[in-house]
Amino acid sequence: MKGEPAGLIIGVSIGVVIGVLLAISGFFCIRYHRRRLQIGNSSSRRTATIPIRANGADSCTILSDSTIGPDSPVKSGRNGSSFWLEGFKKSNVVSMSGIPEYSYKDLQKATYNFTTLIGQGAFGPVYKAQMSTGETVAVKVLATDSKQGEKEFQTEVKLLGRLHHRNLVNLIGYCAEKGQHMLIYVYMSKGSLASHLYSEKHEPLSWDLRVLIALDVARGLEYLHDGAVPPVIHRDIKSSNILLDQSMRARVADFGLSREEMVDKHAANIRGTFGYLDPEYISTRNFTKKSDVYSFGVLLFELIAGRNPQQGLMEYVELAAMNTEGKVGWEEIVDSRLNGNCHMQELNEVAALAYKCVNRAPKKRPSMRDIVQVLSRMLKMRHNRKHMKSSSSVTDEVTIDVNQPETKIQMAEHRREESADSIADTYEV
């Protein structure tokens, strides 16, 4: 009988201990759950997102709480699903990307009430503007009723705020005021490469200058692919997006369709310019660095042939390739406006490089770094040939009228060549 009370006491004790342990475990579980909720709530309060829906695939950039304070440029849209870059105080001239904001009134005055039209972009007109500081800039006004224009605005401000290279057109400001959205760029006085290839208003580009322009573009793309962190894919390389400055130095422009490589590479809708689009991208909807390489190859053939890719350029190239086997014999496609004034070895080397760039298999295409090295080596050989030629011949003294337009162009090209020769074997990011 004495054993029964003892067993009862032991059983009750064990039950109490188990109950206490369960209570303690429940307490810590509840506390842990509440702490996670608090962390989640505080994180949601400290961050906001700006959807970048370029070309059908969504991505977003996380902003720190320093960008969404009371003076923040970010405002919620009507439906709360997107944000728009506007609402800056006039005294605050630094945007979330570190790019200055300009007032609508200042740009209206600088463009003489938007009467200085110099071009028409894919998403709106482009005006020449004379700022109060004396600086000349280009102002691109994005169509207010264009969803693609809104995407381009957000993408360019986001990307060009961190991309800086001498072969990229610099974004120096923007305006988001009175329902207008404008991008302000460095003014490129010589216009687009396309205008020099096809407009009768310009003298034909010399062969030497065409190769120099190709190297400038290649350097810009090399920086996007290998120098930018994370890497950037341009996605719209074409002659109208290559702009030339006063010394005929080329810069890559228009980053409205560009994407960071780390973003999902699959696009729901095909974006870009037909004639320059990578066939692999069209069939799979996947874009990579090699998609830019393909477009650059088309641009090289455009420089060689002076023919628009949207008017059968690549068919013309494929017919020529049947006779050249992709290596030599490309003379038949040379731009007739050159009148045969080109170095045949360089021509075949550039054409062979271009043909590798447009290979149907992306893996067989060279990288932009490889392309820069080939073109740089070509210019170095050109420099050596000229040096040997000049050292083996006696030059006569010639009087030159530097006021003649033709002489000015030749002098500008000569300066470009000297500059390129000095850096031909230098890698730059």
C-alpha positions in Angstrom: 0.0 0.0 0.0 2.9 2.3 0.8 4.1 1.9 -2.8 0.9 3.4 -4.3 1.3 7.0 -2.8 5.0 7.0 -3.7 4.2 6.0 -7.3 1.4 8.7 -7.4 3.8 11.4 -6.2 6.4 10.4 -8.8 3.9 10.4 -11.6 2.5 13.8 -10.6 6.1 15.2 -10.4 7.0 13.9 -13.9 3.7 15.4 -15.2 4.5 18.8 -13.7 8.0 18.8 -15.1 6.7 17.9 -18.6 4.1 20.6 -18.3 6.7 23.2 -17.3 8.9 22.3 -20.2 6.1 22.5 -22.7 5.1 25.9 -21.3 8.6 27.2 -21.6 8.9 25.8 -25.2 5.6 27.5 -26.2 6.7 30.8 -24.7 10.0 30.8 -26.7 8.2 29.8 -29.9 5.7 32.6 -29.5 8.5 35.1 -28.8 10.5 34.0 -31.8 7.5 34.3 -34.1 6.7 37.8 -32.9 10.3 38.9 -33.4 10.3 37.6 -37.0 7.1 39.6 -37.6 8.7 42.7 -36.2 11.8 42.3 -38.4 9.6 41.8 -41.4 7.5 44.9 -40.7 10.6 47.1 -40.0 12.2 45.9 -43.3 9.1 46.7 -45.3 9.0 50.2 -43.8 12.7 50.8 -44.6 12.6 49.7 -48.2 10.6 50.5 -51.4 10.8 49.2 -54.9 10.8 50.8 -58.3 9.6 48.3 -60.9 11.7 48.3 -64.1 9.5 46.4 -66.6 11.8 46.6 -69.6 10.7 44.4 -72.5 8.1 42.4 -70.7 10.1 41.0 -67.8 9.9 42.6 -64.4 12.8 43.5 -62.1 13.1 45.9 -59.3 15.7 47.9 -57.5 15.7 48.1 -53.7 16.2 51.6 -52.3 17.6 52.2 -48.9 15.6 54.3 -46.4 17.8 57.3 -47.2 16.1 57.6 -50.6 12.5 57.6 -49.3 12.6 60.3 -46.7 10.5 63.5 -46.8 12.5 65.0 -49.6 12.6 61.8 -51.7 12.1 62.0 -55.5 10.1 58.8 -55.3 6.3 59.1 -55.3 3.7 56.4 -55.3 1.5 55.9 -58.4 -2.3 56.2 -58.2 -2.7 52.4 -58.0 0.3 52.0 -55.7 1.9 49.4 -58.1 4.6 51.7 -59.4 6.7 54.7 -58.5 7.6 57.7 -60.5 10.6 60.0 -60.3 9.1 63.4 -59.5 8.3 65.7 -56.7 11.8 66.9 -56.0 12.2 70.2 -54.1 13.8 72.8 -56.3 16.7 73.1 -53.9 17.4 69.4 -54.0 19.4 68.8 -57.2 20.7 65.3 -56.6 18.4 62.4 -57.6 18.5 58.9 -56.2 21.0 58.0 -58.9 23.2 61.0 -58.2 22.1 62.6 -61.4 21.0 66.3 -61.2 17.4 67.3 -61.8 16.5 70.3 -64.0 13.3 72.3 -63.8 10.9 72.3 -66.7 11.1 76.1 -66.8 14.9 76.0 -67.3 14.6 73.5 -70.1 11.8 75.4 -71.7 14.0 78.5 -71.8 17.1 76.6 -72.9 15.2 75.1 -75.9 13.4 78.4 -76.8 10.1 76.9 -75.9 11.0 73.5 -77.5 11.6 74.9 -81.0 15.2 73.7 -81.5 14.3 70.2 -82.8 17.4 68.2 -83.9 16.0 64.7 -84.1 13.2 62.3 -83.4 13.9 59.4 -81.1 11.9 56.1 -80.7 10.0 57.5 -77.8 10.0 61.3 -78.4 11.7 64.4 -80.0 15.2 65.5 -79.2 16.0 69.2 -78.8 19.3 71.2 -78.7 19.5 73.3 -75.5 21.7 76.2 -74.5 21.9 76.2 -70.7 22.4 79.3 -68.5 25.9 78.0 -67.8 26.7 78.2 -71.5 26.8 74.4 -71.8 25.1 73.0 -74.9 23.1 69.8 -74.2 20.6 67.5 -75.9 17.2 67.1 -74.3 15.1 64.1 -75.1 11.4 64.5 -74.3 9.6 61.2 -73.7 6.1 60.7 -74.9 3.7 61.2 -72.0 1.3 58.6 -73.3 3.9 55.9 -73.9 4.3 53.1 -71.4 7.6 52.2 -73.1 8.7 55.8 -72.7 8.2 55.5 -68.9 10.2 52.3 -68.9 13.0 53.9 -70.9 13.1 56.9 -68.5 13.4 54.7 -65.4 15.9 52.4 -67.0 18.2 55.1 -68.3 18.2 57.0 -65.0 18.9 53.8 -63.1 21.7 52.6 -65.3 23.4 55.7 -66.5 23.7 57.0 -62.9 26.5 54.4 -62.4 27.9 53.9 -66.0 30.7 56.3 -66.9 33.0 55.8 -69.9 34.3 58.0 -72.7 32.6 55.8 -75.3 29.2 56.1 -73.7 26.9 59.1 -74.1 26.7 60.6 -70.6 23.3 61.4 -69.0 23.9 64.7 -67.2 20.4 65.3 -65.9 16.7 64.7 -66.1 13.4 66.5 -65.5 10.2 65.0 -64.1 7.8 67.9 -63.7 4.4 69.0 -65.0 3.7 65.6 -66.4 6.8 65.8 -68.6 9.7 63.4 -68.4 13.0 64.5 -70.1 16.5 63.2 -70.3 19.5 65.5 -70.7 22.6 64.3 -72.4 26.0 65.6 -73.5 25.5 67.2 -76.9 27.1 65.3 -79.8 27.6 67.9 -82.5 28.2 65.5 -85.4 25.0 63.6 -85.0 24.5 59.9 -85.5 26.6 57.4 -87.5 23.6 56.6 -89.6 23.3 60.1 -90.8 26.9 60.0 -92.0 26.4 56.7 -93.7 23.2 57.5 -95.5 22.6 61.3 -95.7 23.7 63.2 -98.7 24.4 66.2 -96.5 27.6 64.6 -95.2 30.8 63.6 -97.0 31.4 59.9 -97.1 33.3 58.6 -94.1 36.8 57.5 -95.0 37.8 53.9 -94.4 40.3 54.8 -91.7 37.7 56.7 -89.8 35.2 53.8 -90.1 37.6 51.5 -88.4 38.3 54.0 -85.6 34.6 54.4 -85.0 34.2 50.6 -84.8 36.9 50.5 -82.2 35.2 53.3 -80.2 31.9 51.4 -80.2 33.7 48.1 -79.3 35.4 49.8 -76.3 32.0 51.1 -75.1 30.4 47.7 -75.3 33.5 46.1 -73.7 33.0 48.4 -70.7 29.3 47.5 -70.4 30.1 43.7 -70.6 33.3 43.5 -68.6 33.8 46.8 -66.7 30.4 47.5 -65.3 29.3 45.7 -62.1 26.9 44.0 -62.7 27.5 43.7 -66.4 25.0 45.5 -68.7 23.6 44.2 -72.0 22.7 47.1 -74.3 20.2 45.3 -76.5 19.8 48.0 -79.2 23.1 48.5 -80.9 22.6 50.1 -84.3 24.0 53.0 -86.4 21.4 55.5 -85.2 22.4 54.8 -81.6 26.0 55.6 -82.2 26.7 59.4 -81.9 29.7 61.4 -82.9 31.3 64.3 -81.2 33.2 67.3 -82.7 36.4 65.2 -83.2 34.3 62.3 -84.7 34.8 60.2 -81.6 32.0 57.7 -81.3 29.8 57.0 -78.2 27.1 54.4 -77.6 23.7 56.0 -76.8 20.1 55.1 -75.9 20.0 52.7 -73.0 16.2 52.5 -72.8 16.2 48.7 -73.6 19.3 47.9 -71.7 19.3 45.3 -68.9 21.7 44.2 -66.2 23.0 40.7 -66.9 21.9 39.5 -63.4 18.3 40.1 -64.3 16.2 37.3 -65.8 17.5 36.8 -69.3 14.2 35.6 -70.7 12.0 38.3 -72.3 8.3 37.9 -72.9 8.3 40.3 -75.8 11.0 40.8 -78.4 12.6 44.3 -78.2 15.2 45.9 -80.4 15.6 46.8 -84.0 15.0 44.2 -86.7 18.0 43.7 -88.9 20.2 43.9 -85.9 18.5 41.3 -83.7 20.3 38.1 -82.8 18.4 35.1 -84.4 19.0 33.1 -81.2 17.3 35.8 -79.2 14.3 35.8 -81.6 13.9 32.1 -81.4 14.5 31.5 -77.7 13.7 35.0 -76.2 16.9 34.8 -74.2 19.3 37.7 -74.5 23.0 37.6 -73.5 26.2 39.5 -74.1 26.6 37.5 -77.3 23.3 39.2 -78.5 25.2 42.5 -78.4 28.1 40.9 -80.2 25.8 39.9 -83.0 24.4 43.4 -83.3 27.9 44.8 -83.4 28.8 42.4 -86.2 25.9 43.7 -88.2 27.1 47.3 -87.5 30.6 46.3 -88.8 29.1 45.1 -92.0 27.1 48.3 -92.2 30.3 50.3 -91.9 31.9 48.2 -94.6 29.0 48.2 -97.1 27.2 51.4 -96.3 23.9 49.5 -96.6 21.0 49.5 -94.2 20.5 46.2 -92.3 16.7 46.7 -92.7 17.2 46.7 -96.5 18.8 43.3 -97.0 22.3 43.9 -95.7 22.7 40.4 -94.2 21.4 38.6 -97.3 23.9 40.6 -99.3 26.6 39.5 -96.8 25.6 35.8 -96.9 25.8 35.8 -100.7 29.3 37.3 -100.6 30.4 34.8 -97.9 29.7 32.0 -100.3 32.6 33.2 -102.4 34.9 34.3 -99.5 34.5 31.4 -97.1 34.3 34.1 -94.5 38.0 35.1 -94.8 39.1 37.0 -97.9 37.5 38.4 -101.0 35.0 40.8 -99.3 35.8 43.6 -101.8 32.6 43.1 -103.6 30.5 44.4 -100.7 32.5 47.6 -100.0 30.6 50.9 -100.0 30.8 52.3 -103.5 31.1 55.8 -102.0 34.7 54.9 -100.9 35.7 54.6 -104.5 38.1 51.8 -103.7 40.0 53.9 -101.1 40.5 51.3 -98.4 43.2 49.0 -97.3 42.3 45.6 -98.6 44.0 43.6 -95.9 42.2 45.7 -93.2 38.9 45.3 -95.1 39.2 41.5 -95.2 40.2 41.4 -91.5 37.3 43.6 -90.4 34.9 41.6 -92.5 36.2 38.3 -91.2 35.8 39.6 -87.7 32.2 40.7 -88.4 31.4 37.4 -89.9 32.5 35.6 -86.7 30.3 38.0 -84.7 27.2 37.0 -86.7 27.7 33.3 -86.3 24.4 31.5 -85.8 25.9 29.8 -82.7 26.4 32.3 -79.9 29.2 30.3 -78.3 31.3 30.6 -81.5 31.1 34.4 -81.4 34.0 36.4 -80.0 33.7 38.4 -76.8 33.8 42.2 -77.0 37.2 42.1 -75.3 38.5 39.8 -78.1 37.0 42.3 -80.6 38.8 45.3 -79.0 42.1 43.4 -79.1 41.7 42.5 -82.8 40.8 46.1 -83.8 43.5 47.6 -81.6 46.1 45.3 -83.2 44.9 46.3 -86.6 45.3 50.0 -85.8 48.8 49.4 -84.4 49.8 47.7 -87.6 48.4 50.6 -89.6 50.5 53.0 -87.5 53.6 50.9 -88.1 53.0 50.9 -91.9 52.6 54.6 -91.9 55.7 55.1 -89.8 57.7 52.9 -92.1 56.4 54.6 -95.2 57.1 58.1 -93.8 60.6 57.1 -92.7 61.5 55.7 -96.2 60.3 58.7 -98.2 61.2 62.4 -98.2 58.2 64.7 -97.7 57.9 68.0 -99.6 56.9 71.1 -97.7 53.3 71.9 -98.6 51.3 75.0 -97.8 47.9 74.2 -96.3 44.9 76.5 -96.0 43.5 75.4 -92.6 40.4 77.4 -93.2 39.2 75.0 -95.9 36.4 72.6 -94.7 38.1 69.7 -96.4 41.4 70.4 -94.6 39.6 70.7 -91.2 38.0 67.3 -91.7 41.4 65.8 -92.6 43.0 67.4 -89.6 40.3 66.1 -87.3 40.7 62.6 -88.7 44.5 62.9 -88.3 44.1 63.8 -84.7 41.8 60.9 -84.2 44.3 58.5 -85.8 47.1 59.8 -83.7 45.0 59.4 -80.5 44.0 55.9 -81.5 47.6 54.9 -82.4 48.8 55.9 -79.0 46.2 53.8 -77.2 45.8 51.0 -79.7 47.5 48.4 -77.5 46.1 49.6 -74.2 43.2 47.9 -72.5 40.7 50.3 -70.9 37.6 49.7 -68.7 
